[in-house]
Amino acid sequence: MRLTKFTDMALRVTMRLAAAEQGATLTTQQVADAMAIPYTHTAKVVARLQHLGVLEAHRGRGGGLQVTGFGRAASLGWLVRELEGEEEVVACEGDPPCPLRAACRLRGALREAQQAFYAALDPLTVGDLVTSPTGPVLLSLG
């Protein structure tokens, strides 16, 4: 299974913010620069993560971005599911539909593999991702 670039960026942005000291805020530009992601993409990622309740964004002087308590404790499996959507790995019902769909075993096997992928991510939290050695490296960026 391959994650979209959007999900990859969202995970990296979340990790960078989760590694920050408690109460510290970073601007979208600072996060974009540190994670080598274009600002416009970062802004879209931030908006989605804010909508999910993973990040808080405060405008104005002294504002910035922070990971919420919910975001820090969020299951990595949940977050990836939210970002990727619930679509199957293959589009059997696409246009045109696959001629094997009525008797194909591949679809079920891929669905099981996708579920196993998410199940492996479920026990991990965002907070788990930023423990040493990752956290110090994230803090040294930008």
C-alpha positions in Angstrom: 0.0 0.0 0.0 1.3 3.5 -0.8 0.2 6.6 1.0 -0.7 9.8 -0.9 1.7 12.7 -0.8 -0.9 14.6 1.1 -1.0 12.0 3.9 2.8 11.9 3.9 2.9 15.7 4.3 0.2 15.6 7.0 2.1 13.0 9.0 5.3 15.0 8.8 3.7 18.3 9.7 1.9 16.6 12.7 5.1 15.0 13.9 7.0 18.3 13.7 4.4 20.1 15.7 4.1 17.2 18.2 7.9 17.4 18.8 7.7 21.1 19.8 7.9 22.0 23.5 4.6 22.1 25.4 3.0 25.5 24.7 5.3 26.4 21.8 3.7 27.5 18.5 5.1 27.5 15.0 3.8 29.3 12.0 2.7 27.5 8.8 5.7 29.0 7.1 8.2 27.7 9.7 6.7 24.2 9.5 6.8 24.3 5.7 10.4 25.4 5.7 11.5 22.8 8.3 9.8 19.9 6.5 10.7 21.0 3.0 7.1 21.2 1.9 5.7 24.1 -0.3 3.8 26.6 1.8 0.6 26.2 -0.2 0.6 22.5 0.3 1.3 22.9 4.0 -1.6 25.4 4.4 -3.9 22.8 2.9 -2.6 20.1 5.2 -2.9 22.3 8.2 -6.5 23.1 7.3 -7.4 19.4 7.1 -5.6 18.6 10.3 -7.3 21.4 12.1 -10.7 20.2 10.8 -9.9 16.7 12.2 -9.0 18.3 15.6 -5.4 17.2 15.4 -4.1 20.8 15.3 -5.1 24.2 16.7 -4.3 27.3 14.7 -4.3 30.7 16.3 -4.2 33.9 14.2 -2.5 37.2 14.9 0.4 38.3 17.0 1.6 35.4 19.1 -0.4 33.0 17.1 0.7 29.8 15.4 0.1 26.1 15.2 0.0 23.5 18.0 -0.9 19.8 18.2 -3.9 19.3 20.4 -4.0 16.8 23.2 -6.3 14.8 21.0 -3.9 15.0 18.2 -0.9 13.8 20.3 -2.9 10.8 21.5 -4.5 10.0 18.1 -4.0 6.6 16.7 -1.8 6.6 13.7 -4.2 4.1 12.0 -7.1 6.4 12.6 -5.3 9.4 11.3 -4.1 7.6 8.1 -7.7 6.3 7.5 -9.1 9.8 7.9 -6.5 11.2 5.5 -6.6 8.4 2.9 -10.3 7.7 3.0 -12.0 4.4 3.1 -11.5 3.5 -0.6 -10.3 0.1 -1.6 -6.8 -0.5 -3.0 -8.2 -1.4 -6.4 -11.2 0.1 -8.2 -13.1 -3.0 -9.3 -16.3 -1.0 -9.9 -14.5 1.7 -11.9 -15.3 2.8 -15.4 -15.1 0.4 -17.1 -15.7 -2.1 -14.3 -13.3 -5.0 -14.1 -14.6 -8.0 -16.0 -13.3 -10.3 -13.2 -15.2 -8.7 -10.4 -17.8 -11.4 -10.1 -15.3 -14.2 -9.4 -12.0 -12.4 -8.4 -10.2 -13.3 -5.2 -7.7 -10.5 -5.6 -10.1 -7.8 -4.3 -10.6 -9.7 -1.0 -6.9 -10.4 -0.6 -6.1 -6.7 -1.1 -8.8 -5.7 1.4 -7.4 -8.0 4.0 -3.9 -6.6 3.4 -5.2 -3.1 3.7 -6.9 -3.9 7.0 -3.7 -5.5 8.3 -1.8 -2.4 7.3 -4.1 -0.2 9.3 -4.2 -2.7 12.2 -0.4 -2.4 12.4 -0.7 1.4 12.7 -3.6 1.4 15.2 -1.5 0.9 18.4 0.9 3.7 17.6 0.0 7.3 18.5 1.4 10.6 17.1 3.2 11.0 20.5 4.9 7.7 20.0 6.3 8.9 16.7 8.2 11.8 18.2 10.1 10.0 21.0 13.9 9.7 20.7 15.6 9.5 18.3 13.0 11.1 16.0 12.0 14.0 18.3 15.4 15.6 18.6 15.9 15.3 14.8 12.6 17.0 14.2 13.5 19.8 16.5 16.8 20.4 14.8 15.1 21.0 11.4 14.8 24.5 10.2 
